[in-house]
């Protein structure tokens, strides 16, 4: 994550901590804490888990004084945490558990209500991640990350390009990284 024009201590929320009590959440915290961006050093991290047992397991891993907390909650929780919205919401490996196309617009509406204008929504799987920025109450794709091996493939998306159509917010979690890479490379060449 690159720091935007956020508050001095931005709030970063990850929704869905998983069966193992949040290892990806704590990995995210560690990666951002080691970032050289001073603003991110003071970030407040909140892990949200709908299952109280999983939330309790993750809560037991928190060290005192770290600006990290775990709460029980779901997609609507960021709006309750801060009515003005949070700076970043991360949703990894969660949306595939909501296969109904009728449910997804409601989910994205709740996420949008919990995100500040200019905030970032990071959504996808461990292998395909899209970064969207909230602009005028809409999500605009700004970056795509494919993780095929130890070296991620990262592509910045210019506003208004045809490449932006590669990031279907409603179905990004269903994309296959190996199939998406050639399409990504072809789109980048076409844009240049």
C-alpha contacts under 8 A as a table, 3 or more apart, distances in Angstrom:
res1	aa1	res2	aa2	distance
1	X	32	X	7.50
2	X	37	X	7.65
3	X	6	X	7.09
3	X	37	X	6.99
3	X	39	X	6.75
3	X	40	X	6.78
6	X	9	X	7.71
6	X	10	X	6.17
6	X	87	X	6.89
7	X	10	X	5.46
8	X	39	X	6.06
8	X	42	X	7.34
9	X	39	X	6.43
9	X	40	X	7.16
9	X	42	X	5.02
9	X	43	X	4.77
9	X	44	X	6.55
10	X	39	X	7.60
10	X	40	X	7.17
10	X	42	X	7.33
10	X	43	X	4.86
10	X	44	X	6.17
10	X	86	X	7.23
10	X	87	X	5.85
10	X	88	X	7.94
11	X	43	X	5.71
11	X	44	X	4.69
11	X	45	X	5.91
11	X	46	X	7.42
11	X	86	X	5.42
11	X	87	X	5.58
11	X	88	X	6.56
12	X	43	X	6.88
12	X	44	X	6.14
12	X	45	X	4.93
12	X	46	X	6.31
12	X	86	X	6.80
12	X	87	X	6.19
12	X	88	X	4.69
12	X	89	X	5.99
12	X	90	X	7.66
13	X	45	X	5.86
13	X	46	X	4.75
13	X	47	X	5.79
13	X	48	X	7.17
13	X	78	X	7.31
13	X	86	X	7.59
13	X	88	X	6.11
13	X	89	X	4.79
13	X	90	X	6.11
14	X	17	X	7.55
14	X	25	X	6.64
14	X	45	X	7.89
14	X	46	X	6.44
14	X	47	X	4.95
14	X	48	X	6.10
14	X	89	X	5.76
14	X	90	X	4.52
14	X	91	X	6.00
14	X	92	X	7.96
15	X	47	X	6.10
15	X	48	X	4.74
15	X	49	X	6.22
15	X	74	X	6.54
15	X	75	X	6.99
15	X	89	X	7.39
15	X	90	X	6.26
15	X	91	X	5.34
15	X	92	X	7.58
15	X	94	X	7.82
16	X	22	X	7.99
16	X	47	X	7.37
16	X	48	X	5.84
16	X	49	X	4.84
16	X	50	X	7.08
16	X	74	X	7.57
16	X	91	X	6.97
16	X	92	X	7.41
16	X	93	X	7.91
16	X	94	X	6.27
17	X	20	X	7.56
17	X	21	X	5.83
17	X	22	X	4.28
17	X	23	X	7.51
17	X	24	X	7.33
17	X	25	X	6.50
17	X	47	X	6.81
17	X	48	X	6.78
17	X	49	X	5.59
17	X	54	X	7.24
17	X	55	X	7.40
17	X	58	X	7.64
18	X	21	X	5.89
18	X	22	X	5.95
18	X	49	X	7.71
18	X	54	X	7.06
19	X	22	X	7.60
19	X	54	X	6.52
20	X	23	X	6.64
20	X	54	X	7.42
20	X	57	X	7.96
21	X	54	X	5.25
21	X	55	X	6.69
21	X	56	X	7.87
21	X	57	X	5.15
21	X	58	X	4.40
22	X	25	X	5.04
22	X	26	X	6.29
22	X	47	X	7.89
22	X	58	X	5.51
23	X	26	X	5.18
23	X	27	X	6.05
24	X	27	X	4.86
24	X	28	X	6.09
25	X	28	X	5.11
25	X	29	X	6.34
25	X	47	X	6.74
26	X	29	X	4.94
26	X	30	X	6.17
27	X	30	X	5.08
27	X	31	X	6.12
28	X	31	X	5.16
28	X	32	X	6.16
29	X	32	X	5.35
29	X	33	X	5.98
29	X	45	X	7.06
30	X	33	X	5.08
30	X	34	X	6.24
31	X	34	X	5.38
31	X	35	X	6.49
32	X	35	X	5.05
32	X	40	X	6.60
32	X	41	X	7.41
33	X	40	X	6.71
33	X	41	X	5.37
34	X	41	X	7.76
35	X	38	X	7.96
35	X	40	X	7.24
35	X	41	X	7.47
36	X	41	X	7.97
37	X	40	X	5.55
37	X	41	X	6.83
38	X	41	X	5.25
38	X	42	X	7.36
39	X	42	X	5.84
39	X	43	X	6.94
40	X	43	X	4.97
42	X	67	X	7.84
43	X	67	X	7.22
44	X	67	X	5.01
44	X	68	X	6.08
45	X	67	X	6.25
45	X	68	X	4.72
45	X	69	X	6.32
46	X	68	X	5.93
46	X	69	X	4.96
46	X	70	X	5.52
46	X	71	X	7.14
47	X	68	X	7.92
47	X	69	X	6.31
47	X	70	X	4.56
47	X	71	X	6.26
48	X	55	X	7.33
48	X	70	X	5.90
48	X	71	X	5.12
48	X	72	X	5.55
48	X	73	X	5.29
48	X	74	X	6.31
48	X	77	X	7.77
49	X	52	X	7.01
49	X	54	X	6.82
49	X	55	X	5.41
49	X	70	X	7.65
49	X	71	X	6.55
49	X	72	X	5.00
49	X	73	X	5.38
49	X	74	X	6.33
50	X	55	X	7.49
50	X	72	X	5.38
50	X	73	X	4.79
50	X	74	X	5.41
51	X	54	X	5.44
51	X	55	X	6.21
51	X	72	X	6.82
52	X	55	X	4.93
52	X	56	X	6.05
52	X	72	X	5.90
53	X	56	X	5.08
53	X	57	X	6.34
54	X	57	X	5.09
54	X	58	X	6.31
55	X	58	X	5.19
55	X	59	X	5.99
55	X	70	X	6.36
55	X	71	X	6.43
55	X	72	X	6.02
56	X	59	X	4.94
56	X	60	X	6.25
57	X	60	X	5.34
57	X	61	X	7.08
58	X	61	X	5.41
58	X	62	X	7.21
58	X	70	X	6.80
59	X	62	X	5.60
59	X	69	X	6.92
59	X	70	X	5.43
59	X	71	X	7.94
62	X	66	X	7.71
62	X	68	X	6.79
62	X	69	X	7.06
63	X	66	X	6.17
65	X	68	X	7.91
73	X	76	X	7.53
73	X	77	X	5.50
74	X	77	X	5.44
75	X	78	X	7.04
75	X	107	X	6.30
75	X	110	X	5.99
75	X	111	X	5.97
76	X	79	X	5.93
76	X	80	X	7.02
76	X	107	X	7.95
76	X	110	X	5.11
76	X	111	X	6.56
76	X	113	X	7.89
76	X	114	X	6.96
77	X	80	X	5.05
77	X	81	X	6.14
77	X	114	X	7.36
78	X	81	X	4.96
78	X	82	X	6.41
78	X	85	X	6.86
78	X	86	X	6.73
78	X	111	X	7.30
78	X	113	X	7.94
78	X	114	X	4.55
78	X	115	X	7.26
79	X	82	X	5.54
79	X	83	X	5.19
79	X	84	X	7.51
79	X	85	X	5.90
79	X	86	X	7.83
79	X	110	X	7.63
79	X	111	X	7.82
79	X	113	X	5.84
79	X	114	X	3.75
79	X	115	X	7.27
80	X	83	X	5.88
80	X	114	X	7.47
81	X	85	X	7.86
82	X	85	X	5.18
82	X	86	X	6.44
82	X	114	X	7.39
83	X	114	X	7.18
84	X	114	X	7.67
84	X	115	X	7.81
84	X	116	X	6.39
85	X	113	X	7.03
85	X	114	X	4.72
85	X	115	X	4.39
85	X	116	X	4.32
85	X	117	X	7.95
86	X	89	X	7.35
86	X	114	X	6.25
86	X	115	X	4.91
86	X	116	X	5.46
86	X	119	X	7.13
87	X	115	X	6.12
87	X	116	X	5.78
87	X	118	X	7.73
87	X	119	X	4.59
87	X	120	X	6.33
88	X	115	X	6.91
88	X	119	X	5.68
88	X	120	X	4.78
88	X	121	X	5.90
88	X	122	X	7.56
89	X	111	X	7.64
89	X	115	X	7.15
89	X	120	X	6.43
89	X	121	X	4.97
89	X	122	X	6.21
90	X	121	X	5.99
90	X	122	X	4.65
90	X	123	X	5.98
91	X	94	X	6.25
91	X	95	X	7.56
91	X	121	X	7.74
91	X	122	X	6.14
91	X	123	X	4.79
91	X	124	X	6.66
92	X	95	X	7.56
92	X	122	X	7.72
92	X	123	X	5.65
92	X	124	X	5.12
92	X	125	X	5.07
92	X	126	X	6.89
92	X	129	X	7.99
93	X	96	X	6.62
93	X	124	X	6.28
93	X	125	X	4.73
93	X	126	X	6.99
93	X	173	X	7.22
94	X	97	X	5.80
94	X	98	X	7.64
95	X	98	X	5.24
95	X	99	X	7.32
95	X	124	X	7.77
95	X	173	X	6.55
96	X	99	X	5.84
96	X	173	X	6.35
96	X	174	X	7.16
98	X	103	X	6.86
98	X	104	X	7.19
99	X	103	X	7.77
100	X	103	X	5.39
100	X	104	X	6.85
101	X	104	X	5.46
101	X	105	X	7.47
102	X	105	X	6.53
102	X	106	X	7.59
103	X	106	X	5.53
103	X	107	X	6.37
104	X	107	X	4.91
104	X	108	X	6.19
104	X	170	X	6.66
105	X	108	X	5.17
105	X	109	X	6.03
105	X	170	X	7.73
106	X	109	X	5.03
106	X	110	X	6.23
107	X	110	X	5.20
107	X	111	X	6.26
108	X	111	X	4.93
108	X	112	X	6.01
109	X	112	X	5.05
109	X	113	X	6.27
110	X	113	X	5.13
110	X	114	X	6.44
111	X	114	X	5.16
111	X	115	X	6.38
112	X	115	X	5.21
112	X	116	X	7.95
112	X	134	X	7.35
112	X	137	X	7.01
112	X	138	X	7.71
112	X	139	X	7.95
113	X	116	X	7.85
115	X	119	X	5.82
115	X	120	X	7.48
115	X	121	X	7.86
115	X	134	X	7.41
116	X	119	X	5.06
116	X	134	X	7.33
117	X	134	X	5.42
117	X	135	X	5.98
117	X	136	X	7.11
117	X	137	X	7.02
118	X	133	X	5.78
118	X	134	X	4.99
118	X	135	X	5.75
119	X	133	X	5.65
119	X	134	X	5.53
120	X	131	X	6.59
120	X	132	X	5.59
120	X	133	X	4.60
120	X	134	X	6.37
121	X	131	X	5.78
121	X	132	X	5.08
121	X	133	X	6.25
121	X	134	X	7.53
121	X	139	X	7.86
122	X	129	X	6.68
122	X	130	X	5.73
122	X	131	X	4.55
122	X	132	X	6.34
123	X	129	X	5.62
123	X	130	X	5.46
123	X	131	X	6.62
123	X	169	X	7.80
123	X	172	X	7.44
123	X	173	X	7.34
124	X	127	X	7.72
124	X	128	X	5.57
124	X	129	X	4.45
124	X	130	X	6.20
124	X	172	X	5.76
124	X	173	X	4.46
125	X	128	X	5.26
125	X	129	X	6.02
125	X	173	X	5.65
126	X	129	X	7.14
126	X	147	X	7.15
127	X	145	X	7.79
127	X	146	X	5.51
127	X	147	X	4.56
127	X	148	X	6.53
127	X	176	X	7.79
127	X	177	X	5.96
128	X	144	X	7.45
128	X	145	X	5.87
128	X	146	X	4.77
128	X	147	X	6.44
128	X	172	X	7.41
128	X	173	X	7.15
128	X	175	X	6.91
128	X	176	X	7.23
128	X	177	X	5.69
129	X	144	X	5.88
129	X	145	X	5.08
129	X	146	X	6.53
129	X	172	X	7.59
129	X	173	X	7.91
130	X	141	X	6.98
130	X	142	X	7.76
130	X	143	X	5.89
130	X	144	X	4.66
130	X	145	X	6.37
130	X	167	X	6.63
130	X	169	X	7.79
130	X	172	X	7.26
131	X	141	X	5.93
131	X	142	X	5.71
131	X	143	X	4.99
131	X	144	X	6.29
132	X	139	X	5.49
132	X	140	X	5.10
132	X	141	X	4.24
132	X	142	X	5.44
132	X	143	X	7.06
133	X	138	X	7.95
133	X	139	X	5.41
133	X	140	X	5.27
133	X	141	X	6.43
133	X	142	X	6.62
134	X	137	X	5.88
134	X	138	X	5.40
134	X	139	X	4.64
134	X	140	X	6.40
135	X	138	X	5.34
135	X	139	X	6.30
135	X	140	X	6.80
140	X	159	X	7.72
141	X	144	X	7.97
141	X	157	X	6.74
141	X	159	X	7.75
141	X	164	X	6.06
141	X	167	X	6.59
142	X	156	X	5.94
142	X	157	X	4.70
142	X	158	X	6.66
142	X	159	X	7.12
142	X	164	X	7.73
143	X	154	X	7.20
143	X	155	X	5.66
143	X	156	X	4.42
143	X	157	X	5.24
144	X	154	X	5.81
144	X	155	X	5.24
144	X	156	X	6.52
144	X	157	X	7.43
144	X	167	X	7.52
145	X	152	X	6.60
145	X	153	X	5.66
145	X	154	X	4.49
145	X	155	X	6.46
146	X	152	X	5.68
146	X	153	X	5.04
146	X	154	X	6.45
146	X	177	X	5.85
146	X	181	X	7.41
147	X	150	X	7.25
147	X	151	X	6.83
147	X	152	X	4.55
147	X	153	X	6.34
147	X	177	X	7.11
148	X	151	X	7.23
148	X	152	X	6.58
148	X	153	X	7.78
148	X	177	X	6.72
148	X	178	X	6.94
149	X	152	X	6.75
157	X	161	X	7.36
157	X	163	X	6.81
157	X	164	X	6.27
158	X	161	X	5.84
158	X	163	X	8.00
158	X	164	X	7.56
159	X	164	X	7.43
160	X	164	X	6.92
161	X	164	X	5.67
161	X	191	X	7.62
162	X	165	X	5.79
162	X	187	X	7.94
162	X	191	X	7.80
163	X	166	X	5.71
163	X	184	X	7.92
163	X	187	X	5.87
163	X	188	X	7.24
163	X	191	X	7.45
164	X	167	X	5.94
165	X	168	X	6.54
166	X	184	X	7.66
167	X	172	X	6.27
168	X	171	X	5.36
168	X	172	X	5.38
169	X	172	X	5.43
170	X	173	X	7.97
171	X	174	X	5.46
171	X	175	X	7.06
172	X	175	X	5.35
175	X	179	X	7.88
175	X	180	X	7.01
176	X	179	X	5.42
176	X	180	X	6.02
177	X	180	X	4.96
177	X	181	X	6.08
178	X	181	X	5.54
178	X	182	X	7.72
179	X	182	X	6.47
179	X	183	X	7.25
180	X	183	X	5.21
180	X	184	X	6.01
181	X	184	X	4.96
181	X	185	X	6.15
182	X	185	X	5.04
182	X	186	X	6.07
183	X	186	X	5.12
183	X	187	X	6.07
184	X	187	X	5.14
184	X	188	X	6.15
185	X	188	X	5.17
185	X	189	X	6.26
186	X	189	X	5.18
186	X	190	X	6.18
187	X	190	X	5.02
187	X	191	X	6.16
188	X	191	X	5.14
188	X	192	X	6.30
189	X	192	X	5.18
